[in-house]
Amino acid sequence: MRVLPGGVLGGYYAPQEMAFIVRDARGARLRDHSEREYVDYVLGSGPLVLGHAHPAVVAAVEAQLRKGTTYFQLSEPTLALAEEICRAVPCAEQVRFCSTGTEATFLALRLCRAWRKRDKILKFEGGFHGTHDYSLMSVGPRAPKAFPAPTPDSAGIPHAITDDVLIAPFNDLAETEAIIETHHRDLGAVIMEPFQRLIGPAPGFLEGVRGITQRRGVPLVFDEIVTGFRFAYGGAQEYYRVVPDVVALGKVVGGGFPLAAVGGRREIMAQMAPALDGTPEFVAQAGTLNGNPISAAAGLATLAELRRPGAYAQLFEAGARVKDGLARAAARAGLPAQVAGVAPVFEIFFTDQPIIDYRSTLSADREAHAVFTRHLLGRGVVKAAQKFYVSLAHGEREIDETLEAFAGALAAVAERQTPRPGPSS
Ligand SMILES: Cc1ncc(COP(=O)(O)O)c(C=O)c1O
Protein backbone atom coordinates (compact mmCIF):
# COMPACT_ATOMS: atom_id res chain seq x y z
CA MET A 1 0.00 0.00 0.00
CA ARG A 2 2.98 2.28 0.59
CA VAL A 3 4.62 1.81 -2.80
CA LEU A 4 1.71 0.78 -5.05
CA PRO A 5 -1.50 2.81 -5.47
CA GLY A 6 -4.12 0.81 -3.57
CA GLY A 7 -1.60 -2.01 -3.17
CA VAL A 8 -2.43 -3.46 -6.59
CA LEU A 9 -1.08 -3.72 -10.15
CA GLY A 10 -4.24 -2.80 -12.05
CA GLY A 11 -5.07 -6.46 -12.67
CA TYR A 12 -6.61 -9.10 -10.41
CA TYR A 13 -6.55 -8.56 -6.68
CA ALA A 14 -8.15 -10.41 -3.81
CA PRO A 15 -10.41 -8.67 -1.28
CA GLN A 16 -8.17 -6.83 1.14
CA GLU A 17 -8.71 -9.16 4.09
CA MET A 18 -7.69 -12.11 1.88
CA ALA A 19 -4.90 -10.37 -0.05
CA PHE A 20 -1.91 -12.53 -0.93
CA ILE A 21 1.33 -12.34 -2.88
CA VAL A 22 2.15 -15.07 -5.38
CA ARG A 23 5.24 -17.11 -4.57
CA ASP A 24 5.15 -19.55 -7.48
CA ALA A 25 2.86 -21.43 -9.81
CA ARG A 26 2.87 -24.66 -11.79
CA GLY A 27 0.23 -26.25 -13.97
CA ALA A 28 -3.20 -25.18 -12.74
CA ARG A 29 -2.00 -24.29 -9.25
CA LEU A 30 -0.74 -21.15 -7.62
CA ARG A 31 1.02 -20.87 -4.24
CA ASP A 32 1.10 -17.75 -2.12
CA HIS A 33 3.61 -16.23 0.30
CA SER A 34 2.18 -18.31 3.17
CA GLU A 35 2.43 -21.58 1.17
CA ARG A 36 -1.32 -21.68 0.65
CA GLU A 37 -2.32 -23.37 -2.62
CA TYR A 38 -5.06 -22.35 -5.01
CA VAL A 39 -6.55 -23.89 -8.12
CA ASP A 40 -5.98 -21.03 -10.54
CA TYR A 41 -8.61 -19.80 -12.99
CA VAL A 42 -6.99 -16.36 -13.40
CA LEU A 43 -4.18 -17.93 -15.45
CA GLY A 44 -2.36 -14.64 -15.81
CA SER A 45 -5.56 -13.18 -17.31
CA GLY A 46 -5.63 -15.79 -20.03
CA PRO A 47 -2.27 -16.31 -21.76
CA LEU A 48 -1.55 -19.57 -19.89
CA VAL A 49 -3.76 -21.91 -21.86
CA LEU A 50 -1.18 -24.65 -21.12
CA GLY A 51 -1.04 -23.75 -17.41
CA HIS A 52 1.87 -22.23 -15.49
CA ALA A 53 5.49 -23.09 -16.24
CA HIS A 54 4.68 -25.62 -18.96
CA PRO A 55 7.87 -27.65 -19.55
CA ALA A 56 7.88 -27.02 -23.33
CA VAL A 57 7.56 -23.26 -22.83
CA VAL A 58 10.18 -23.19 -20.09
CA ALA A 59 12.61 -25.16 -22.28
CA ALA A 60 12.05 -22.89 -25.29
CA VAL A 61 12.55 -19.78 -23.19
CA GLU A 62 15.69 -21.15 -21.52
CA ALA A 63 17.16 -21.99 -24.91
CA GLN A 64 16.41 -18.53 -26.28
CA LEU A 65 17.72 -16.78 -23.13
CA ARG A 66 21.18 -18.13 -23.85
CA LYS A 67 21.06 -16.61 -27.33
CA GLY A 68 20.17 -13.12 -26.14
CA THR A 69 17.05 -11.49 -24.83
CA THR A 70 16.18 -8.78 -27.30
CA TYR A 71 17.57 -7.41 -30.59
CA PHE A 72 15.20 -4.67 -31.89
CA GLN A 73 15.44 -6.37 -35.27
CA LEU A 74 14.11 -9.44 -36.96
CA SER A 75 15.10 -12.77 -35.40
CA GLU A 76 14.40 -16.41 -36.21
CA PRO A 77 11.71 -17.09 -33.58
CA THR A 78 9.89 -13.88 -34.45
CA LEU A 79 9.83 -14.63 -38.17
CA ALA A 80 8.69 -18.19 -37.46
CA LEU A 81 5.86 -16.89 -35.26
CA ALA A 82 4.77 -14.40 -37.96
CA GLU A 83 4.63 -17.26 -40.48
CA GLU A 84 2.66 -19.44 -38.07
CA ILE A 85 0.10 -16.67 -37.39
CA CYS A 86 -0.39 -16.13 -41.14
CA ARG A 87 -0.87 -19.88 -41.62
CA ALA A 88 -3.37 -20.12 -38.76
CA VAL A 89 -5.51 -17.00 -38.76
CA PRO A 90 -7.77 -16.60 -41.81
CA CYS A 91 -7.57 -12.78 -42.18
CA ALA A 92 -3.85 -12.48 -41.44
CA GLU A 93 -1.88 -12.07 -44.66
CA GLN A 94 0.80 -10.12 -42.79
CA VAL A 95 1.47 -9.31 -39.13
CA ARG A 96 3.16 -6.59 -37.11
CA PHE A 97 4.20 -7.30 -33.52
CA CYS A 98 3.84 -5.17 -30.41
CA SER A 99 3.94 -5.98 -26.70
CA THR A 100 0.39 -5.68 -25.33
CA GLY A 101 -3.17 -6.15 -26.45
CA THR A 102 -3.79 -2.47 -25.79
CA GLU A 103 -1.12 -1.53 -28.32
CA ALA A 104 -2.51 -4.06 -30.80
CA THR A 105 -6.05 -2.63 -30.85
CA PHE A 106 -4.67 0.92 -30.88
CA LEU A 107 -2.54 0.09 -33.92
CA ALA A 108 -5.38 -1.81 -35.63
CA LEU A 109 -7.58 1.28 -35.36
CA ARG A 110 -4.83 3.60 -36.61
CA LEU A 111 -4.22 1.34 -39.62
CA CYS A 112 -7.92 1.30 -40.48
CA ARG A 113 -8.38 5.04 -40.04
CA ALA A 114 -5.37 5.65 -42.30
CA TRP A 115 -6.66 3.19 -44.89
CA ARG A 116 -10.16 4.58 -44.93
CA LYS A 117 -9.08 8.20 -44.39
CA ARG A 118 -11.79 8.72 -41.79
CA ASP A 119 -11.41 9.42 -38.05
CA LYS A 120 -14.42 7.91 -36.28
CA ILE A 121 -14.58 4.38 -34.96
CA LEU A 122 -17.53 2.30 -33.84
CA LYS A 123 -17.25 -0.09 -30.91
CA PHE A 124 -19.83 -2.03 -28.93
CA GLU A 125 -21.16 -1.29 -25.47
CA GLY A 126 -19.47 -3.56 -22.95
CA GLY A 127 -16.66 -4.44 -25.37
CA PHE A 128 -13.12 -4.14 -24.00
CA HIS A 129 -10.11 -3.48 -26.19
CA GLY A 130 -7.49 -2.54 -23.62
CA THR A 131 -6.87 0.73 -21.89
CA HIS A 132 -6.05 3.33 -24.54
CA ASP A 133 -8.29 6.35 -24.93
CA TYR A 134 -10.42 4.99 -27.82
CA SER A 135 -10.99 1.71 -26.01
CA LEU A 136 -12.10 2.97 -22.61
CA MET A 137 -15.47 4.10 -23.91
CA SER A 138 -18.72 2.50 -22.70
CA VAL A 139 -16.97 -0.63 -21.45
CA GLY A 140 -18.88 -0.54 -18.18
CA PRO A 141 -21.21 2.46 -18.00
CA ARG A 142 -23.29 2.43 -14.82
CA ALA A 143 -25.99 4.52 -16.48
CA PRO A 144 -25.85 3.68 -20.20
CA LYS A 145 -26.70 6.47 -22.63
CA ALA A 146 -28.80 6.30 -25.77
CA PHE A 147 -26.83 4.78 -28.68
CA PRO A 148 -24.45 5.81 -30.22
CA ALA A 149 -23.24 8.24 -27.52
CA PRO A 150 -20.09 7.06 -25.67
CA THR A 151 -19.35 7.25 -21.95
CA PRO A 152 -15.63 7.42 -21.04
CA ASP A 153 -14.61 4.78 -18.50
CA SER A 154 -11.67 6.76 -17.12
CA ALA A 155 -10.78 10.22 -16.03
CA GLY A 156 -8.13 11.87 -18.16
CA ILE A 157 -9.47 10.89 -21.58
CA PRO A 158 -9.46 13.96 -23.85
CA HIS A 159 -12.92 15.26 -24.61
CA ALA A 160 -12.10 15.30 -28.32
CA ILE A 161 -11.87 11.49 -28.37
CA THR A 162 -15.51 11.11 -27.37
CA ASP A 163 -16.44 12.91 -30.60
CA ASP A 164 -14.74 10.16 -32.59
CA VAL A 165 -16.23 7.07 -30.92
CA LEU A 166 -19.69 5.67 -31.62
CA ILE A 167 -21.26 2.95 -29.49
CA ALA A 168 -23.58 0.21 -30.74
CA PRO A 169 -25.45 -2.55 -28.88
CA PHE A 170 -23.84 -6.00 -29.17
CA ASN A 171 -26.19 -8.63 -30.60
CA ASP A 172 -28.67 -6.03 -31.88
CA LEU A 173 -28.09 -6.17 -35.61
CA ALA A 174 -30.91 -3.84 -36.62
CA GLU A 175 -29.69 -1.01 -34.36
CA THR A 176 -26.04 -1.62 -35.31
CA GLU A 177 -26.91 -1.51 -39.01
CA ALA A 178 -28.90 1.68 -38.51
CA ILE A 179 -25.94 3.38 -36.78
CA ILE A 180 -23.52 2.26 -39.48
CA GLU A 181 -25.91 3.35 -42.25
CA THR A 182 -26.17 6.81 -40.69
CA HIS A 183 -22.45 7.28 -39.99
CA HIS A 184 -20.53 5.15 -42.51
CA ARG A 185 -19.19 8.19 -44.38
CA ASP A 186 -17.29 9.21 -41.22
CA LEU A 187 -16.28 5.73 -40.03
CA GLY A 188 -12.66 4.58 -40.20
CA ALA A 189 -13.28 1.23 -38.50
CA VAL A 190 -15.70 -1.02 -36.66
CA ILE A 191 -14.00 -2.91 -33.84
CA MET A 192 -15.54 -5.77 -31.89
CA GLU A 193 -14.82 -8.77 -29.75
CA PRO A 194 -16.53 -11.52 -31.77
CA PHE A 195 -17.21 -13.18 -28.41
CA GLN A 196 -17.77 -10.11 -26.26
CA ARG A 197 -16.33 -10.61 -22.76
CA LEU A 198 -18.56 -13.60 -21.89
CA ILE A 199 -21.29 -13.21 -24.48
CA GLY A 200 -21.43 -15.19 -27.68
CA PRO A 201 -22.77 -13.65 -30.88
CA ALA A 202 -26.45 -14.31 -31.66
CA PRO A 203 -26.98 -16.32 -34.83
CA GLY A 204 -26.38 -14.03 -37.80
CA PHE A 205 -24.97 -11.12 -35.78
CA LEU A 206 -21.31 -11.40 -36.84
CA GLU A 207 -22.37 -12.21 -40.40
CA GLY A 208 -24.61 -9.13 -40.41
CA VAL A 209 -21.88 -6.81 -39.12
CA ARG A 210 -19.46 -8.29 -41.66
CA GLY A 211 -22.04 -7.77 -44.39
CA ILE A 212 -22.78 -4.11 -43.74
CA THR A 213 -19.13 -3.15 -43.13
CA GLN A 214 -18.24 -4.80 -46.44
CA ARG A 215 -21.09 -3.06 -48.29
CA ARG A 216 -20.10 0.32 -46.85
CA GLY A 217 -16.33 -0.22 -47.23
CA VAL A 218 -15.62 0.19 -43.51
CA PRO A 219 -12.76 -2.04 -42.29
CA LEU A 220 -13.84 -4.55 -39.61
CA VAL A 221 -11.45 -5.36 -36.77
CA PHE A 222 -11.86 -8.46 -34.63
CA ASP A 223 -10.26 -8.11 -31.23
CA GLU A 224 -9.19 -11.72 -30.73
CA ILE A 225 -6.93 -11.08 -27.77
CA VAL A 226 -9.01 -13.50 -25.70
CA THR A 227 -10.29 -15.80 -28.45
CA GLY A 228 -7.17 -16.09 -30.65
CA PHE A 229 -5.69 -19.63 -30.57
CA ARG A 230 -8.18 -20.43 -27.76
CA PHE A 231 -11.57 -20.97 -29.39
CA ALA A 232 -9.82 -22.79 -32.21
CA TYR A 233 -6.31 -22.68 -33.67
CA GLY A 234 -7.54 -20.00 -36.09
CA GLY A 235 -9.42 -18.19 -33.30
CA ALA A 236 -12.99 -16.94 -33.28
CA GLN A 237 -12.89 -16.22 -37.02
CA GLU A 238 -12.41 -19.95 -37.57
CA TYR A 239 -14.85 -20.92 -34.77
CA TYR A 240 -17.66 -18.63 -36.00
CA ARG A 241 -16.61 -18.68 -39.69
CA VAL A 242 -16.67 -14.92 -40.14
CA VAL A 243 -13.49 -13.26 -41.40
CA PRO A 244 -12.69 -9.61 -40.58
CA ASP A 245 -10.20 -7.33 -42.37
CA VAL A 246 -7.88 -6.92 -39.41
CA VAL A 247 -7.25 -8.90 -36.22
CA ALA A 248 -5.68 -7.97 -32.89
CA LEU A 249 -3.99 -10.89 -31.13
CA GLY A 250 -2.46 -11.17 -27.66
CA LYS A 251 -2.45 -13.40 -24.59
CA VAL A 252 -2.04 -17.02 -25.88
CA VAL A 253 0.13 -16.00 -28.84
CA GLY A 254 2.83 -14.74 -26.44
CA GLY A 255 2.83 -17.89 -24.31
CA GLY A 256 2.72 -15.89 -21.07
CA PHE A 257 5.31 -13.31 -22.16
CA PRO A 258 4.73 -9.76 -23.39
CA LEU A 259 3.76 -10.08 -27.04
CA ALA A 260 0.77 -9.09 -29.14
CA ALA A 261 0.19 -8.66 -32.85
CA VAL A 262 -1.95 -7.06 -35.50
CA GLY A 263 -2.68 -9.10 -38.60
CA GLY A 264 -4.70 -8.29 -41.65
CA ARG A 265 -5.15 -7.81 -45.33
CA ARG A 266 -1.90 -7.13 -47.12
CA GLU A 267 -2.89 -3.72 -48.51
CA ILE A 268 -3.89 -2.43 -45.06
CA MET A 269 -0.75 -3.79 -43.40
CA ALA A 270 1.46 -2.45 -46.21
CA GLN A 271 0.84 1.09 -44.96
CA MET A 272 3.56 0.34 -42.35
CA ALA A 273 6.24 -0.57 -44.91
CA PRO A 274 9.34 1.64 -44.52
CA ALA A 275 9.23 2.52 -48.24
CA LEU A 276 6.28 4.80 -47.40
CA ASP A 277 8.13 6.62 -44.60
CA GLY A 278 7.97 10.34 -45.26
CA THR A 279 4.77 10.11 -47.30
CA PRO A 280 1.33 11.04 -45.97
CA GLU A 281 0.28 7.37 -46.37
CA PHE A 282 2.83 6.02 -43.89
CA VAL A 283 1.46 4.48 -40.70
CA ALA A 284 4.08 4.76 -37.97
CA GLN A 285 4.55 2.02 -35.41
CA ALA A 286 7.59 0.93 -33.44
CA GLY A 287 8.38 -0.48 -30.02
CA THR A 288 11.53 -1.42 -28.11
CA LEU A 289 10.34 -4.97 -27.45
CA ASN A 290 8.29 -5.52 -30.64
CA GLY A 291 8.46 -9.19 -31.55
CA ASN A 292 10.73 -9.93 -28.61
CA PRO A 293 12.53 -13.24 -29.30
CA ILE A 294 11.87 -14.72 -25.85
CA SER A 295 8.17 -13.97 -26.12
CA ALA A 296 8.16 -15.35 -29.66
CA ALA A 297 9.89 -18.55 -28.51
CA ALA A 298 7.30 -18.94 -25.74
CA GLY A 299 4.49 -18.27 -28.20
CA LEU A 300 5.83 -20.80 -30.72
CA ALA A 301 6.20 -23.46 -28.02
CA THR A 302 2.62 -22.79 -26.88
CA LEU A 303 1.24 -23.01 -30.41
CA ALA A 304 3.12 -26.27 -31.00
CA GLU A 305 1.35 -27.78 -27.98
CA LEU A 306 -2.00 -26.51 -29.25
CA ARG A 307 -1.39 -28.16 -32.64
CA ARG A 308 -1.20 -31.59 -30.98
CA PRO A 309 -4.18 -33.71 -32.00
CA GLY A 310 -6.95 -33.49 -29.42
CA ALA A 311 -5.65 -30.36 -27.64
CA TYR A 312 -8.79 -28.30 -28.28
CA ALA A 313 -11.10 -31.24 -27.52
CA GLN A 314 -9.32 -31.61 -24.17
CA LEU A 315 -9.53 -27.87 -23.44
CA PHE A 316 -13.24 -27.78 -24.22
CA GLU A 317 -13.95 -30.98 -22.26
CA ALA A 318 -12.13 -29.74 -19.15
CA GLY A 319 -13.86 -26.37 -19.43
CA ALA A 320 -17.26 -27.97 -19.92
CA ARG A 321 -16.84 -30.03 -16.75
CA VAL A 322 -16.22 -26.87 -14.72
CA LYS A 323 -18.77 -24.69 -16.54
CA ASP A 324 -21.59 -27.25 -16.55
CA GLY A 325 -20.71 -28.24 -12.99
CA LEU A 326 -21.14 -24.62 -11.95
CA ALA A 327 -24.55 -24.38 -13.63
CA ARG A 328 -25.71 -27.62 -11.98
CA ALA A 329 -24.42 -26.52 -8.57
CA ALA A 330 -26.29 -23.20 -8.87
CA ALA A 331 -29.50 -25.05 -9.75
CA ARG A 332 -29.03 -27.41 -6.80
CA ALA A 333 -28.54 -24.41 -4.52
CA GLY A 334 -31.84 -23.01 -5.82
CA LEU A 335 -30.21 -19.83 -7.10
CA PRO A 336 -31.39 -17.98 -10.20
CA ALA A 337 -28.23 -17.96 -12.29
CA GLN A 338 -26.90 -17.93 -15.84
CA VAL A 339 -23.51 -19.37 -16.70
CA ALA A 340 -22.49 -17.39 -19.78
CA GLY A 341 -19.63 -18.10 -22.15
CA VAL A 342 -17.96 -21.09 -23.75
CA ALA A 343 -16.16 -23.96 -22.06
CA PRO A 344 -12.67 -22.37 -21.86
CA VAL A 345 -13.96 -18.89 -20.79
CA PHE A 346 -17.11 -18.39 -18.76
CA GLU A 347 -18.73 -16.70 -15.76
CA ILE A 348 -21.80 -16.98 -13.58
CA PHE A 349 -24.38 -14.19 -13.37
CA PHE A 350 -26.89 -14.29 -10.55
CA THR A 351 -30.00 -13.36 -12.50
CA ASP A 352 -32.93 -15.10 -14.17
CA GLN A 353 -32.51 -12.92 -17.29
CA PRO A 354 -30.65 -14.35 -20.30
CA ILE A 355 -27.23 -12.68 -20.76
CA ILE A 356 -27.22 -11.39 -24.33
CA ASP A 357 -25.55 -7.99 -24.12
CA TYR A 358 -23.98 -5.53 -21.68
CA ARG A 359 -27.30 -4.18 -20.41
CA SER A 360 -28.58 -7.63 -19.52
CA THR A 361 -25.50 -8.13 -17.31
CA LEU A 362 -26.73 -5.20 -15.21
CA SER A 363 -29.70 -7.32 -14.08
CA ALA A 364 -27.30 -9.61 -12.18
CA ASP A 365 -26.83 -9.41 -8.42
CA ARG A 366 -23.28 -8.06 -8.14
CA GLU A 367 -23.11 -8.47 -4.40
CA ALA A 368 -24.08 -12.15 -4.63
CA HIS A 369 -21.31 -12.54 -7.20
CA ALA A 370 -18.76 -10.90 -4.93
CA VAL A 371 -19.79 -13.24 -2.09
CA PHE A 372 -19.41 -16.22 -4.45
CA THR A 373 -15.93 -15.15 -5.60
CA ARG A 374 -14.79 -14.47 -2.04
CA HIS A 375 -16.05 -17.82 -0.74
CA LEU A 376 -14.37 -19.63 -3.62
CA LEU A 377 -11.10 -17.96 -2.72
CA GLY A 378 -11.59 -19.02 0.89
CA ARG A 379 -11.96 -22.58 -0.42
CA GLY A 380 -8.74 -22.39 -2.44
CA VAL A 381 -10.11 -21.51 -5.88
CA VAL A 382 -8.94 -18.22 -7.37
CA LYS A 383 -10.69 -16.57 -10.31
CA ALA A 384 -10.68 -13.06 -11.71
CA ALA A 385 -13.50 -10.76 -10.66
CA GLN A 386 -15.43 -11.48 -13.84
CA LYS A 387 -14.08 -14.53 -15.60
CA PHE A 388 -12.99 -18.16 -15.33
CA TYR A 389 -10.21 -19.19 -17.71
CA VAL A 390 -9.60 -22.95 -17.99
CA SER A 391 -6.31 -24.48 -19.18
CA LEU A 392 -5.03 -27.80 -20.46
CA ALA A 393 -3.42 -28.23 -17.03
CA HIS A 394 -6.77 -28.42 -15.24
CA GLY A 395 -7.08 -32.16 -14.60
CA GLU A 396 -9.52 -34.38 -12.73
CA ARG A 397 -8.16 -33.46 -9.30
CA GLU A 398 -8.32 -29.72 -9.81
CA ILE A 399 -11.77 -29.93 -11.33
CA ASP A 400 -13.14 -32.13 -8.53
CA GLU A 401 -11.75 -29.72 -5.94
CA THR A 402 -13.35 -26.85 -7.84
CA LEU A 403 -16.77 -28.50 -7.98
CA GLU A 404 -16.63 -29.08 -4.25
CA ALA A 405 -15.72 -25.44 -3.69
CA PHE A 406 -18.65 -24.38 -5.92
CA ALA A 407 -21.10 -26.21 -3.67
CA GLY A 408 -19.76 -24.46 -0.57
CA ALA A 409 -19.54 -21.01 -2.14
CA LEU A 410 -23.03 -21.24 -3.64
CA ALA A 411 -24.44 -22.38 -0.31
CA ALA A 412 -22.96 -19.21 1.17
CA VAL A 413 -24.66 -17.13 -1.55
CA ALA A 414 -27.98 -18.93 -1.03
CA GLU A 415 -27.81 -18.46 2.71
CA ARG A 416 -27.27 -14.78 2.24
CA GLN A 417 -30.25 -14.64 -0.11
CA THR A 418 -32.63 -16.54 2.11
CA PRO A 419 -34.58 -14.00 4.12
CA ARG A 420 -33.89 -14.64 7.77
CA PRO A 421 -36.94 -15.26 9.89
CA GLY A 422 -37.85 -12.11 11.78
CA PRO A 423 -38.22 -11.95 15.57
CA SER A 424 -41.35 -13.74 16.69
CA SER A 425 -44.07 -11.40 17.74
C1 LIG B 1 -10.58 -8.46 -25.57
C2 LIG B 1 -9.36 -7.76 -25.03
N1 LIG B 1 -8.77 -6.82 -25.75
C3 LIG B 1 -7.68 -6.17 -25.32
C4 LIG B 1 -7.12 -6.46 -24.10
C5 LIG B 1 -5.91 -5.70 -23.65
O1 LIG B 1 -4.78 -6.51 -23.64
P1 LIG B 1 -3.54 -6.12 -22.71
O2 LIG B 1 -4.00 -6.32 -21.30
O3 LIG B 1 -2.46 -7.09 -23.14
O4 LIG B 1 -3.19 -4.72 -23.01
C6 LIG B 1 -7.70 -7.42 -23.30
C7 LIG B 1 -7.13 -7.72 -21.96
O5 LIG B 1 -7.66 -8.45 -21.18
C8 LIG B 1 -8.86 -8.09 -23.76
O6 LIG B 1 -9.50 -9.00 -23.00
The ligand as a Gaussian input file, in Angstrom:
#p B3LYP/6-31G(d) Opt

LIG

0 1
 C      -10.582000      -8.459000     -25.569000
 C       -9.362000      -7.758000     -25.027000
 N       -8.773000      -6.818000     -25.755000
 C       -7.677000      -6.171000     -25.321000
 C       -7.115000      -6.462000     -24.099000
 C       -5.911000      -5.697000     -23.646000
 O       -4.781000      -6.513000     -23.642000
 P       -3.538000      -6.123000     -22.711000
 O       -3.998000      -6.321000     -21.301000
 O       -2.461000      -7.087000     -23.139000
 O       -3.195000      -4.716000     -23.014000
 C       -7.701000      -7.416000     -23.297000
 C       -7.130000      -7.724000     -21.963000
 O       -7.665000      -8.452000     -21.179000
 C       -8.865000      -8.087000     -23.760000
 O       -9.497000      -8.996000     -22.999000

